[in-house]
Amino acid sequence: MLRFLVRRLLQAIPTLLILSILIFAWLRSLPGGPAGALLGDKATPQKIADLNKVLGLDQPVFLQYFKFLGRALTGDFGNSLASGQPVMSEISTFAPATIELGFAAMVIAIGLGIPFGYLSAQFHGRIVDNVIIVLTLVGVAVPVFFLGYVMQDAFAAPLGLPSQGRQMTGLDATSITGFAVFDGIITQEWDAVWDALKHLVLPAVALATIPLAVITRITRASVLDVLNEDFIRTANSKGLTQSIVRRRHVLRNGLLPVVTTIGLQTGALLGGAVLTERVFNFRGLGYLLAEGIERRDYPRLQALLLFGAVVYVLVNMLVDVSYGIIDPRVRVR
């Protein structure tokens, strides 16, 4: 397993290097450039040229990239053009909100998606199967931002759930790590825990809809494939109970495609979080990224896009490792 993990880590390095080149090149190709974004309405060709010289943007592109890469390896992405604060300080402040929201969304998606998918496969062609298929199609088709607004109007007031923010204004909650629920638990401020959980419900459900629908459909398809295999018929003919057949044969053999889907959906959560956090005023990395795009905050965008790429690569590496745990044959390939 150790060799398998080391091999995956080594494979991730060139991937991240290529991604850093693409992110750097794309941002440099955007109209206006960092100098134009800083100067705003006061921008003139001469002022832009002078500021480019101060920022080192008049140097050859390859030299700019190597300087950017060197600073990135040390965690230095410069200061945000919008706030003037170090970008890494902003990320460390806003990241807990997105991690908390993403974790809650994936708990919902996995906790409901796998059972729904298995249930749909078990009742293949029946009413239950058809209802689940229709619901998953709706879940994929409805945009996250539209669903967020509908949930605010339909459920916030009747259920007494907050529709904005992470915690109630004026709540004297102790913040240690930035994770509202976790901080409330370790400080035993149960009112803060309850308030943070209530604020999580609507945005987490909205963000979970697409992963939930995709995981459900992949689980259904994977379980149907396994149920038609010869070894399942052999296991049933041996007189094994249905619980043993489901646990040892159906679920275990059907998990690989599901794990892949979970990894891909987890890596893509930041994209959905941009819209979800804007709708619910849930100030996390998605909110920070949207503001950076609006203000053409290049240092912030560079850091957030590279951060997202790193998370995506790491999640997929964990998926590969989980393959080795679920199916030991993968380790030797």
PyMOL commands that set and color helices and strands:
alter all, ss='L'
color gray80, all
select helices_A, chain A and resi 2-29+33-42+45-55+61-73+87-122+127-141+144-159+180-186+190-227+230-237+242-267+269-279+285-294+298-326+328-332
alter helices_A, ss='H'
color red, helices_A
deselect
rebuild
show_as cartoon
